[in-house]
């Protein structure tokens, strides 16, 4: 899509997505295909709203380097990463 212009609507004869679009409304595949879709659907959408929530977390090792020895027992860490955290533990102030 070119900025500010709507993409042309093209239909392929016998196309898989076209068959889904031609199925009756309420069909699971059609509902999923057209929901918040800027290209497929009964009308042209200029905006799409993302979901209303987000979740994130920080990795525990950079936050608490003192847990390295315990993490190293259960998690495979590449040699360079292991060496980095071992050096960090040695230089850490008590």
C-alpha positions as CSV (number, residue, x, y, z in Angstrom):
1,X,0.0,0.0,0.0
2,X,1.3,3.4,-0.9
3,X,1.1,5.9,2.0
4,X,-2.3,7.5,1.9
5,X,-3.8,5.3,-0.8
6,X,-5.9,2.2,-0.4
7,X,-4.6,-1.0,-2.0
8,X,-6.5,-2.1,-5.1
9,X,-9.0,-4.9,-4.5
10,X,-8.1,-7.9,-6.6
11,X,-10.0,-11.2,-6.6
12,X,-8.5,-14.4,-7.9
13,X,-10.9,-16.8,-9.6
14,X,-10.9,-20.0,-7.5
15,X,-8.6,-18.5,-4.9
16,X,-8.5,-19.9,-1.4
17,X,-9.1,-16.6,0.4
18,X,-11.8,-15.7,-2.1
19,X,-13.6,-19.0,-1.2
20,X,-13.4,-18.1,2.5
21,X,-14.7,-14.5,1.8
22,X,-17.6,-15.9,-0.2
23,X,-18.6,-18.3,2.6
24,X,-21.6,-17.2,4.7
25,X,-20.9,-14.6,7.5
26,X,-20.3,-16.1,10.9
27,X,-18.1,-18.9,9.5
28,X,-15.0,-19.2,11.7
29,X,-12.4,-18.8,8.9
30,X,-14.3,-15.8,7.4
31,X,-14.7,-14.1,10.8
32,X,-11.0,-14.4,11.6
33,X,-10.0,-13.3,8.1
34,X,-12.0,-10.1,8.0
35,X,-11.8,-9.0,11.7
36,X,-9.8,-5.8,11.9
37,X,-8.3,-6.5,8.5
38,X,-7.5,-3.4,6.4
39,X,-7.6,-5.3,3.1
40,X,-10.3,-8.0,3.4
41,X,-13.8,-7.3,4.6
42,X,-17.0,-5.6,3.6
43,X,-15.6,-2.1,4.0
44,X,-12.3,-0.3,3.7
45,X,-10.6,0.3,7.1
46,X,-8.4,3.2,7.5
47,X,-7.5,2.4,11.1
48,X,-7.1,-0.8,13.1
49,X,-7.3,-0.9,16.9
50,X,-4.8,-3.1,18.6
51,X,-5.7,-5.2,21.7
52,X,-6.3,-3.3,24.9
53,X,-3.6,-5.0,27.0
54,X,0.1,-5.7,27.1
55,X,2.3,-7.6,29.5
56,X,6.1,-7.6,29.8
57,X,8.8,-8.5,32.2
58,X,12.5,-8.0,32.7
59,X,14.9,-10.9,32.6
60,X,15.9,-11.9,36.1
61,X,19.6,-12.5,35.6
62,X,20.5,-8.8,34.8
63,X,18.4,-7.7,37.7
64,X,19.9,-10.1,40.2
65,X,23.3,-11.3,39.1
66,X,23.7,-13.2,42.4
67,X,21.3,-15.9,41.1
68,X,23.7,-16.9,38.3
69,X,25.0,-20.1,40.0
70,X,21.5,-21.4,40.5
71,X,20.4,-20.4,36.9
72,X,23.5,-22.0,35.5
73,X,22.3,-25.4,36.9
74,X,19.1,-25.4,34.9
75,X,19.6,-23.2,31.9
76,X,22.1,-23.7,29.0
77,X,24.1,-20.5,28.6
78,X,26.7,-20.1,25.8
79,X,30.3,-20.0,26.9
80,X,30.6,-16.3,26.3
81,X,27.5,-15.5,28.3
82,X,28.6,-17.7,31.2
83,X,32.0,-16.0,31.2
84,X,30.4,-12.6,31.2
85,X,28.3,-13.4,34.3
86,X,31.1,-15.1,36.1
87,X,33.2,-11.9,35.6
88,X,30.3,-9.8,36.7
89,X,30.0,-11.9,39.9
90,X,33.8,-11.6,40.6
91,X,33.7,-7.8,40.2
92,X,30.4,-7.3,42.1
93,X,30.7,-5.3,45.2
94,X,29.3,-7.1,48.4
